[in-house]
Amino acid sequence: MKFPVVPVFVLILFTCFASAIWFISSGEKDTRPETWSSFIYTHGYDSGKYKKMDNFDSYEACRDYAKEQSSFYDNVPWECGLKCGFDSRKQGFQCQEMRNEQ
C-alpha cells in the first residue's frame, strides 16, 4: 500500500494557511477602551500642546466638558475622540474617531 503523499501535503498546507489567517486576525483586534477622551488645544491645533481628559461614557458628556474648558481658556479649539490610545510610532494619541460638533 502506497502512502498518500499529495492529500497529506494538501492537508498540511491548508492547515498552515488557516492558522496564519487566524493568528493575523487575532492580532488586529482593537484593545483600546470604548470611552471618549477630550482634547483641549490651549495653544491651537498646530502647537501640539493640549489638555486631555479620559473616560467619558458618551460623546455628549465629552462635548459638554470640552466646551466648558474651551470657554475657560478663551474659546480655544477642542475635539473629542473615541477609543484613543498612545501610538509610539507617531509619538501621540490616535483615536478611532474624532469629533467637534456643536
N, C-alpha and C positions, 0 to 999 in steps of 0.2 A: 504494500500500500504506500502510495506517494504522499508526502506531506504537502498540504495545500498552501504553498508559499504566497501566491498572489492574493487570495482572500485575507490571509492573516496580515499581510503588508498593508492592504487597503484599510483593514480594521484599525491597525495601529496608527496609520496616517490620519484617519478620520478622528480617532480619539485625541491625538495631539492637536489637531485643528480645533476641535470643540473645547479642549482645555485652554488653549491660547485665547480664544474668544471669551471664555468665562473669566479668566484672570484679567484680561484687559478691561472688560466691562465692570468688574467689581472694583477696580482701581479708580474708575471715573465717577463713582458716587460722590455726591456733594455732602460733605460732613459739616458744613457751616450751619450755625443755628438759624432757625426760622423766625428771626426777630428783625426789627427795624433799628437803624442807627442814624442819628442826626449828625450832620457836619455843618458847623457854623464857621464860615470863612471870614475871620476877623480882619484880614488884610487883603481881601479879594481872592478870586479863584486862582490867579496865577502865582500867588506868593508861596503856596504850599503850607501855609500855617492855618490851622483850623482847630476848633474845639469839637471833640467827638463825645457823644453820649450814646450808650448802647441799651439794648433790651427793652425796646418799646414793643408792645403787643400788636399794634396796628399802625398803619400809615397816618391815620388821623391824630393819634396821640403823639407820634413823632413830629408831625407837621405843626401841631399846636405848640409844642416845646420849642421847636426851631424858630417859629415866628416870634415867640416871646423873647428868645435870646437874641434874635436878629434885631429886634427893635431896641433892646438894651444896648447893643453895640452900633447904634445909628443906622439901622436897616441894612446891615451887611448881607451878602448873598448866603444862602443856605440850601441844603439838599438833605433828603432822607434816602437811605439805602437799605435794600433788603438783602439779607444773607451776606453780610460783609465779613471779609477775612483779610488778614495781612498777607500780601504777596511779596516774598523776599526777593524775587527776581526783579520786580518793579519798584521795590522799596516803598510801598504804600498800600493802602487798603483798596481792595477790589470788591465790588458788590455785584450781585446778580442783576439788580435793578436799581436805578437812581431816579428820584422824582423831586420836582419842585413845583407843585401845583397849589394854587391858592385855594 
